[in-house]
Amino acid sequence: QVQLVESGGGLVQPGGSLRLSCVASGFIFRRYPMSWYRQAPGKEREEVATITNTGGSTNYPDSMKGRFTISRDNSKSTLYLQMNNLKPEDTAVYYCNAKIGVSGVWGQGTQVTVSS
């Protein structure tokens, strides 16, 4: 069974940092590009970052460049998102996505709340 399980979310003050993790199982992790997305209340889901299957290349939408870093450890079948200098507008549910098939495979999400 293909599964993605995110963790690492929580409540953080503005300017703080968090590292999200996504553990994959049920498929050969190293074969697939992976992405992080987020969805804030009342807004559409948006891409945060994408990484190639080897980890050799990453891509960030212009709005996400500078504070977020995506990485992966294929030996652990784990995807990461390092988030620095967090802002209240980063509050959202963060999802990892495996680029498998047409729509990909999604995790259940982890809540990140940035508030003082």
N, C-alpha and C positions, 0 to 999 in steps of 0.2 A: 504494500500500500504506500503510495507516494504521500509524503507528509513533510510539512515545513512548520517548525515551531519557533516562534519569536519570543524573546525575553529581553529584559534589561530596561524596559520602560519604567516610568515613575514620575514623581513630582520633583521638579528642580527649579531653583531660582533663576531669574534672568541673569545671563552671563555664565551660567554653569555648563557642565558637560555631562554627556551620557554616552555609553557605548551599548548599542543594540546588538544582539546576536540572533542568528536564525540557523537552527540545526535541521539539516535535511536527512531524510531517510526514504528508502523504497525506490531509489533511482541512483544512477551513477552520477553523482554530484559534479565531478570534474569535467563532464562532457557538456555542461550547459551554462550559458550566460545567466547571470542573476541580476535582479534589480531590487531596489527598495522604492516603495511608494508610500504616500501618506494621504490621509483624508481627514480634513478638519470638519467640525460640525457645520452642516449646511453647504458644504462645498464639494466639488467633484474630487475624485481621487487624482493625485498628481504624482509624476515621477520625481524621485529624489536623486537617484544615481543608478548606474548600470555598470557591470564589470564583466569582462569576457570570461570564458570558461577557464583559461589559464591564470587569470588575474593580471595579465600583462597590459591590459588597457582598461581605462575607466572613462565614463562619460557622465557629465552633470549638466542639467539644464542651466542656463545662465543664472536663473534666480537662486540656484542652490550652490553655486560655486563659492568656494572660500571657507565655508564653515563645516562642511560635511566631507567625510572621507569613507569611501566604500572599500572593503578589502575582503579577502576570503582565505581560508585555510582548507585546501582540498584534502589534506590528510585527515582532517577532522569533520569534513562535510559541513562546514560552518561558514556562514556569511556574516560580515560585521558592518556596522555603520557607526563611525565615530562622529559625534555631534558636539561642536564647541560653540562657545559664545551664544548659547541658546536665547531665543527671544520669545515673548508671549505668542507671537504669530506662528511659532513652530509647534504649538499645541495641536495634536492630531493623534489619530491611530496610525501607527507605522506598520506596513506590511512588507514581507519579502515575497518575491515572485521568481519562480523558476521558468525560464523560457522554454517550456516543453509544450509542443503542439501549438495550436492556433491562439488560444487564450492564456496559456501558461497555467501554472499551479500556484495557488495562493496559500499563505499561512493565515492564522486566525487573527493576527495583529497584536500589537502591544501599545498601550496607551502612554503617550508622553504629554505631560502637562507642565508648562513653564509659567510659573506664577510666584509672586512674592507674598 
